[in-house]
Amino acid sequence: MVVYELSEEQTNKVFRALADATRRDIVRRTLRGEVSVSELAAHYDMSFAAVQKHVAVLEAACLVTKIARGRERIVRGQPETLRQAQVLLTSLEDIWRQRISRLDDFLAETEN
């Protein structure tokens, strides 16, 4: 499997989109299977139009795709984008773990 790195702009879109609890929930629901925007809207205490706006933000971040099926709009989660974000987070975690390890080493040396 080839994982391509997210651009800076795409990374910003992904994390802005995931900053909202409703959008995170929509991503979870759409990763389990295809769901119509109408079905999604039934789960939230907000207007259909508000849910559509959330889906549009997720679509712009490539976290979901929306396709027309007859009169319905079907939403699918895009796990590859989440994998790419996970790769970025893992690399940042590795950097910080290395820094902490070096700091631990330095502190151990200064105690002696």
C-alpha positions as CSV (number, residue, x, y, z in Angstrom):
1,M,0.0,0.0,0.0
2,V,1.4,3.4,-1.0
3,V,0.6,6.3,1.4
4,Y,1.1,9.7,-0.1
5,E,1.8,12.6,2.2
6,L,-0.8,15.2,2.7
7,S,0.0,18.7,1.5
8,E,0.1,21.5,4.1
9,E,-3.2,22.9,2.8
10,Q,-4.8,19.4,2.8
11,T,-3.5,18.7,6.3
12,N,-5.1,22.0,7.5
13,K,-8.4,21.1,6.0
14,V,-8.4,17.6,7.5
15,F,-7.7,18.8,11.0
16,R,-10.1,21.7,10.8
17,A,-12.8,19.3,9.6
18,L,-12.0,16.9,12.4
19,A,-12.0,19.6,15.1
20,D,-15.9,19.5,15.1
21,A,-17.6,16.7,17.0
22,T,-20.5,16.4,14.6
23,R,-18.1,16.0,11.6
24,R,-16.1,13.4,13.5
25,D,-19.3,11.5,14.1
26,I,-20.3,11.7,10.4
27,V,-16.9,10.3,9.5
28,R,-17.3,7.4,11.9
29,R,-20.8,6.7,10.5
30,T,-19.6,6.8,6.9
31,L,-16.6,4.6,7.5
32,R,-19.0,1.9,8.7
33,G,-20.9,2.0,5.4
34,E,-22.5,4.3,2.8
35,V,-25.3,6.5,4.2
36,S,-27.5,9.1,2.6
37,V,-27.4,12.7,3.7
38,S,-31.0,12.3,4.8
39,E,-30.1,9.4,7.0
40,L,-27.3,11.4,8.5
41,A,-29.5,14.3,9.2
42,A,-31.9,12.1,11.2
43,H,-29.2,11.5,13.8
44,Y,-28.6,15.2,14.7
45,D,-30.5,17.9,16.3
46,M,-29.9,20.4,13.5
47,S,-31.4,21.2,10.1
48,F,-30.8,19.1,7.0
49,A,-29.0,22.1,5.5
50,A,-26.6,22.2,8.5
51,V,-25.8,18.6,8.0
52,Q,-25.2,19.2,4.3
53,K,-22.7,22.0,5.2
54,H,-20.9,19.6,7.6
55,V,-20.7,17.0,4.8
56,A,-19.4,19.7,2.4
57,V,-16.5,20.6,4.8
58,L,-15.7,16.9,5.1
59,E,-15.8,16.5,1.3
60,A,-13.5,19.4,0.8
61,A,-11.0,17.8,3.2
62,C,-11.3,14.5,1.3
63,L,-12.6,12.7,4.4
64,V,-15.8,11.7,2.6
65,T,-17.1,11.5,-0.9
66,K,-20.6,12.2,-2.0
67,I,-22.3,10.6,-5.0
68,A,-25.7,10.9,-6.5
69,R,-27.8,7.8,-6.5
70,G,-31.2,8.8,-7.9
71,R,-32.6,11.6,-5.9
72,E,-30.4,10.8,-2.9
73,R,-26.9,11.9,-2.1
74,I,-24.8,9.0,-0.7
75,V,-21.8,9.7,1.5
76,R,-18.8,7.4,1.9
77,G,-15.9,7.7,4.2
78,Q,-12.4,7.9,2.8
79,P,-10.2,5.9,5.1
80,E,-7.0,6.7,3.0
81,T,-7.1,10.3,4.1
82,L,-7.3,9.3,7.7
83,R,-4.4,6.9,7.1
84,Q,-2.4,9.8,5.7
85,A,-3.2,12.0,8.8
86,Q,-2.2,9.1,11.0
87,V,1.1,8.8,9.3
88,L,1.7,12.5,9.9
89,L,0.7,12.2,13.6
90,T,2.9,9.2,14.0
91,S,5.9,11.0,12.5
92,L,5.3,13.9,14.9
93,E,5.0,11.6,17.8
94,D,8.3,9.9,16.8
95,I,10.1,13.3,16.8
96,W,8.8,14.2,20.2
97,R,9.7,10.8,21.7
98,Q,13.2,11.2,20.3
99,R,13.5,14.7,21.9
100,I,12.2,13.4,25.2
101,S,14.7,10.5,25.1
102,R,17.6,12.9,24.4
103,L,16.4,15.1,27.3
104,D,16.3,12.1,29.6
105,D,19.8,11.2,28.5
106,F,21.0,14.7,29.2
107,L,19.4,14.9,32.6
108,A,20.9,11.5,33.5
109,E,24.3,12.7,32.5
110,T,24.0,15.9,34.5
111,E,23.1,14.0,37.7
112,N,26.4,12.1,37.6
